Amino acid sequence: MESKAWNWSIADKTPWREPSKEVVGIAYRWKSKGFKEVIDYGCGLGRHSLFLSQMGFHVKGFDLSPEAVEETKKSMKEAGQVGEFKLGDIKKAPFEDGCADAILSFHVISHTDSKGISEVVNELHRLLVPGGEFFVDLCAKGEGFATDPRRRIDENTLVSDEPGPEQGIPHFYASKEQMKDLFRDFEILNLERVRAYVLDGKISSRDHFYLLGRKK
Ligand SMILES: C[S@@+](CC[C@H](N)C(=O)[O-])C[C@H]1O[C@@H](n2cnc3c(N)ncnc32)[C@H](O)[C@@H]1O
């Protein structure tokens, strides 16, 4: 299925302006490992790009939404931070092979289908140096997946047709076994299923996987 950016012009941007606690912890890990080059893979409004840059990383990022890329550039500039931000698709990232010590992709890479997710995983592998790490999250298949009323475009992928910032955007769901298979070329450092997390100030009932991995 063709990729589609978030429609940020109708989104409530407030919850997407402060770095999430998961990313704060990961950033301290990467700092202690001496990583320097980080990609914010689907940077949105740039909350994590700015945070990572202020921590001393050199940050590159991209997003399919022109509005998101412009906002990221603007907030970086206003904060006196320097980075490289482009328009791009998670299935074909606009950066060269082996340019990243680490890749962060938070609430982004599930925005594809069963074919697209393999392309995304290949891109993570292509961009990282050996020993480089990534932290991503993906939608987790749960009991409700089989009866979810959203439009089903393949055995793992749902599309919401409800009006909103995610209208018409695919969401790929994985089981734990599928996660392990998808990321088989990486070393899995931590794979955890998160049953409830806070988003938009509400407790989300949709499970996610958080995955920290390393390129062998
Ligand atoms: C929920 S937001 C998360 C943004 C950011 N990572 C954060 O944590 O604030 C999802 C972002 O993924 C972007 N996105 C969706 N599909 C994409 C694709 N195929 N390629 C690149 N970006 C995409 C959207 O435009 C949106 O900015």
The ligand as an SDF file (V2000), in Angstrom:
LIG
                    3D

 27 29  0  0  0  0  0  0  0  0999 V2000
    2.7560    9.4270   15.7480 C   0  0  0  0  0  0  0  0  0  0  0  0
    3.8220   10.4570   14.8260 S   0  0  0  0  0  0  0  0  0  0  0  0
    5.3420   10.2390   15.7420 C   0  0  0  0  0  0  0  0  0  0  0  0
    6.3630   11.2990   15.4380 C   0  0  0  0  0  0  0  0  0  0  0  0
    7.6400   11.2440   16.2850 C   0  0  0  0  0  0  0  0  0  0  0  0
    8.3920   10.0360   16.0760 N   0  0  0  0  0  0  0  0  0  0  0  0
    7.3470   11.4410   17.7410 C   0  0  0  0  0  0  0  0  0  0  0  0
    7.5530   10.5050   18.5500 O   0  0  0  0  0  0  0  0  0  0  0  0
    6.9180   12.5310   18.1010 O   0  0  0  0  0  0  0  0  0  0  0  0
    4.0770    9.4860   13.3630 C   0  0  0  0  0  0  0  0  0  0  0  0
    4.8810   10.1790   12.2780 C   0  0  0  0  0  0  0  0  0  0  0  0
    5.2220    9.2160   11.2730 O   0  0  0  0  0  0  0  0  0  0  0  0
    5.1250    9.8460   10.0120 C   0  0  0  0  0  0  0  0  0  0  0  0
    4.9580    8.8320    8.9780 N   0  0  0  0  0  0  0  0  0  0  0  0
    3.8780    8.0380    8.7410 C   0  0  0  0  0  0  0  0  0  0  0  0
    4.1090    7.2420    7.6850 N   0  0  0  0  0  0  0  0  0  0  0  0
    5.3550    7.5370    7.2490 C   0  0  0  0  0  0  0  0  0  0  0  0
    6.1590    7.0550    6.1800 C   0  0  0  0  0  0  0  0  0  0  0  0
    5.7280    6.0960    5.3600 N   0  0  0  0  0  0  0  0  0  0  0  0
    7.3950    7.5730    6.0200 N   0  0  0  0  0  0  0  0  0  0  0  0
    7.8540    8.5630    6.8410 C   0  0  0  0  0  0  0  0  0  0  0  0
    7.1260    9.0680    7.8680 N   0  0  0  0  0  0  0  0  0  0  0  0
    5.9010    8.5530    8.0650 C   0  0  0  0  0  0  0  0  0  0  0  0
    3.9380   10.7640   10.1600 C   0  0  0  0  0  0  0  0  0  0  0  0
    3.8860   11.7520    9.1570 O   0  0  0  0  0  0  0  0  0  0  0  0
    4.1350   11.3020   11.5690 C   0  0  0  0  0  0  0  0  0  0  0  0
    4.8890   12.4790   11.5560 O   0  0  0  0  0  0  0  0  0  0  0  0
  1  2  1  0
  2  3  1  0
  2 10  1  0
  3  4  1  0
  4  5  1  0
  5  6  1  0
  5  7  1  0
  7  8  2  0
  7  9  1  0
 10 11  1  0
 11 12  1  0
 11 26  1  0
 12 13  1  0
 13 14  1  0
 13 24  1  0
 14 15  1  0
 14 23  1  0
 15 16  2  0
 16 17  1  0
 17 18  1  0
 17 23  2  0
 18 19  1  0
 18 20  2  0
 20 21  1  0
 21 22  2  0
 22 23  1  0
 24 25  1  0
 24 26  1  0
 26 27  1  0
M  CHG  2   2   1   9  -1
M  END
$$$$
